[in-house]
Amino acid sequence: MPPTALRADSRRHAWVAGQLQRWQQLVHGDSARLASCGFPRMDFCMTSPPFMPRHHRWNPLFAGDPRKAGYALYLKQLEKIFAKVAKILKPGALVVVQADNLRHGRIYTPLVRDMSMAISETLAPHGEIIVRWKPAKPDYLHTHCLLFKRA
Ligand SMILES: C[S@@+](CC[C@H](N)C(=O)[O-])C[C@H]1O[C@@H](n2cnc3c(N)ncnc32)[C@H](O)[C@@H]1O
């Protein structure tokens, strides 16, 4: 699957593939094209989508394509991607999404809430786990792992 809309990180892909026995099953590509991967139905999904501050125009889900700029389109694309994820999950499958709220000076992006609302269009909210770092990081106290279930 060619990573057209993806800011491809092929070095990461190569590193992860090097840790796996069945590395041939590791796909490097755009999650928006999930349907064409031929994956079997899944029991579990764990992911951390690229984060976007609400005042940016550069949309990471489209590698900054100016025709797809802005936070509204970013959230819409997240919604579409998770609708595709839902299609390849087994009923009752659990989805874990790691996300953070963002602060840039005075501008605050409630990304955890916004991401949760986008994903909840197709997956049922199931809970949230707050992960605190050990050792503590003074400027990054915790992160959020949002839980969803496929109906
Ligand atoms: C917040 S980071 C998650 C990093 C990951 N948790 C890790 O530890 O390596 C978001 C990742 O999504 C990837 N990404 C960006 N756009 C994507 C897309 N359309 N489809 C799939 N992955 C994408 C980025 O390359 C980046 O590696």
The ligand as an SDF file (V2000), in Angstrom:
LIG
                    3D

 27 29  0  0  0  0  0  0  0  0999 V2000
    1.4530   10.5930   17.7460 C   0  0  0  0  0  0  0  0  0  0  0  0
    2.5160    9.6560   16.6350 S   0  0  0  0  0  0  0  0  0  0  0  0
    2.4150    8.0650   17.3220 C   0  0  0  0  0  0  0  0  0  0  0  0
    3.7380    7.4700   17.4970 C   0  0  0  0  0  0  0  0  0  0  0  0
    3.7220    6.0380   18.0650 C   0  0  0  0  0  0  0  0  0  0  0  0
    2.8860    5.9650   19.2250 N   0  0  0  0  0  0  0  0  0  0  0  0
    5.1240    5.6090   18.3970 C   0  0  0  0  0  0  0  0  0  0  0  0
    5.4690    5.5030   19.5770 O   0  0  0  0  0  0  0  0  0  0  0  0
    5.8960    5.4090   17.4570 O   0  0  0  0  0  0  0  0  0  0  0  0
    1.5210    9.5500   15.1740 C   0  0  0  0  0  0  0  0  0  0  0  0
    2.0610    8.6410   14.0800 C   0  0  0  0  0  0  0  0  0  0  0  0
    1.0810    8.5570   13.0410 O   0  0  0  0  0  0  0  0  0  0  0  0
    1.7330    8.5220   11.7910 C   0  0  0  0  0  0  0  0  0  0  0  0
    0.7610    8.9890   10.7660 N   0  0  0  0  0  0  0  0  0  0  0  0
    0.5560   10.2410   10.3110 C   0  0  0  0  0  0  0  0  0  0  0  0
   -0.4300   10.2590    9.3940 N   0  0  0  0  0  0  0  0  0  0  0  0
   -0.8530    8.9820    9.2540 C   0  0  0  0  0  0  0  0  0  0  0  0
   -1.8250    8.3400    8.4460 C   0  0  0  0  0  0  0  0  0  0  0  0
   -2.5720    9.0310    7.5900 N   0  0  0  0  0  0  0  0  0  0  0  0
   -1.9780    6.9990    8.5590 N   0  0  0  0  0  0  0  0  0  0  0  0
   -1.2150    6.2940    9.4300 C   0  0  0  0  0  0  0  0  0  0  0  0
   -0.2800    6.8310   10.2390 N   0  0  0  0  0  0  0  0  0  0  0  0
   -0.1080    8.1540   10.1380 C   0  0  0  0  0  0  0  0  0  0  0  0
    2.9420    9.4370   11.9790 C   0  0  0  0  0  0  0  0  0  0  0  0
    3.9490    9.1240   11.0540 O   0  0  0  0  0  0  0  0  0  0  0  0
    3.3510    9.1210   13.4300 C   0  0  0  0  0  0  0  0  0  0  0  0
    4.2820    8.0690   13.4370 O   0  0  0  0  0  0  0  0  0  0  0  0
  1  2  1  0
  2  3  1  0
  2 10  1  0
  3  4  1  0
  4  5  1  0
  5  6  1  0
  5  7  1  0
  7  8  2  0
  7  9  1  0
 10 11  1  0
 11 12  1  0
 11 26  1  0
 12 13  1  0
 13 14  1  0
 13 24  1  0
 14 15  1  0
 14 23  1  0
 15 16  2  0
 16 17  1  0
 17 18  1  0
 17 23  2  0
 18 19  1  0
 18 20  2  0
 20 21  1  0
 21 22  2  0
 22 23  1  0
 24 25  1  0
 24 26  1  0
 26 27  1  0
M  CHG  2   2   1   9  -1
M  END
$$$$
